[in-house]
Amino acid sequence: MEKETGMVRVIGSGVLLALMFIGSSGVQAEELHTVEQLNQAPAELEGEPVRLEGIVGRVNEDIMGVNFIHFVDGTGSEGDYITITSTDLPEVGDRVSVTGTLVLERDFGAGYTYPVLIEDAEFTER
């Protein structure tokens, strides 16, 4: 998919296609996913934008220039969460919608490997 921001293109016989401005992360997702679905690591979603709604469970600030957030939505087994990285800094307990890029088998080195991770996420309050 070609990525263009803030531009307009004329196609064919004068049909005007206006491309929307893409947010600062460039990530948009239509379908709402759950922690349980994403923890099952669907390979077809790797590198794709994903959206979840739930609660911020834990925040580790400014590690390698980003915040690591544990995110829960009540799906899956008790205690299931998904890890999210973001420059946004939500507070523990915030009810939010989050959109980011799904990454599988992310290895940061030093023993920090994440089978499922959402990167470059943006949070909005619900």
C-alpha positions in Angstrom: 0.0 0.0 0.0 1.4 3.4 -1.0 1.5 5.8 1.9 0.8 9.4 1.2 -0.1 12.1 3.8 -2.0 15.3 3.3 -2.2 14.9 -0.5 -4.9 14.8 -3.1 -4.7 12.7 -6.3 -6.9 12.8 -9.4 -7.6 9.4 -10.8 -9.0 8.3 -14.2 -11.7 10.5 -15.6 -11.6 13.2 -12.9 -12.6 11.1 -9.9 -11.0 12.8 -7.0 -9.5 10.7 -4.2 -8.6 12.6 -1.1 -6.2 10.8 1.1 -6.6 11.6 4.8 -3.9 12.9 7.0 -2.4 10.0 8.8 -1.6 10.7 12.5 1.9 11.1 13.8 2.5 7.4 14.1 0.9 6.7 10.7 -1.0 3.8 12.3 -4.7 3.3 11.8 -6.7 0.2 12.6 -10.4 -0.4 12.0 -11.0 -3.8 13.7 -11.0 -3.9 17.5 -8.8 -6.8 18.8 -8.5 -8.3 22.3 -5.4 -9.2 24.4 -6.3 -12.9 24.1 -6.5 -12.7 20.3 -3.2 -10.9 19.9 -1.4 -13.1 22.4 -2.1 -16.1 20.2 0.3 -14.3 17.8 -1.5 -14.4 14.5 1.3 -14.2 11.9 -1.0 -12.5 9.3 -1.2 -9.5 11.6 2.5 -9.0 12.0 3.5 -5.5 11.0 -0.1 -4.4 10.8 -1.9 -1.7 12.8 -4.0 -3.1 15.7 -6.5 -1.5 18.1 -7.5 -2.5 21.6 -9.6 -1.1 24.4 -8.9 -1.7 28.0 -7.0 -0.6 31.1 -3.3 0.3 31.7 -2.1 -2.2 34.2 1.6 -1.2 34.7 4.0 1.4 33.3 7.8 1.3 33.1 8.9 4.7 32.1 11.7 5.7 29.7 13.4 2.4 28.9 15.5 2.8 25.8 13.7 6.0 25.0 10.1 4.6 25.2 7.6 3.6 27.9 6.7 -0.1 28.3 3.1 -0.5 29.3 1.2 -3.7 30.4 -2.3 -3.6 29.0 -5.3 -5.7 30.1 -8.8 -6.0 28.8 -10.2 -8.9 30.8 -9.8 -11.5 28.0 -7.8 -14.7 28.1 -6.6 -16.3 31.4 -6.4 -14.4 34.6 -3.4 -12.1 34.6 -3.1 -12.1 30.8 -1.7 -8.8 29.4 0.1 -7.5 26.3 3.1 -5.3 26.3 3.0 -2.0 24.5 5.8 0.5 23.7 5.0 4.2 23.3 6.3 7.7 23.8 2.8 8.4 25.3 2.7 8.1 29.1 -0.7 6.8 30.3 -1.3 6.3 34.0 -2.0 3.0 35.7 -5.7 2.5 35.8 -6.5 4.7 32.8 -9.3 3.3 30.6 -8.0 3.8 27.1 -8.1 2.9 23.4 -4.7 2.1 22.0 -3.5 1.8 18.4 -0.1 0.5 17.4 1.9 -1.9 15.2 1.9 -5.6 16.1 5.4 -7.1 16.2 6.2 -10.8 16.8 9.3 -12.2 18.4 10.9 -8.8 19.2 14.3 -9.2 20.8 15.8 -6.2 22.6 18.8 -8.2 23.8 20.0 -8.9 27.4 17.2 -11.5 27.7 14.3 -9.2 26.9 12.4 -11.0 24.2 8.7 -10.4 23.6 6.7 -13.0 21.6 4.0 -10.4 21.0 4.5 -6.6 21.3 2.6 -3.5 20.1 5.1 -0.8 19.2 4.8 3.0 18.5 1.4 3.0 20.2 -0.9 6.0 20.7 -3.4 6.1 23.6 -6.7 8.0 23.8 -9.0 8.1 26.8 -12.3 6.2 26.5 
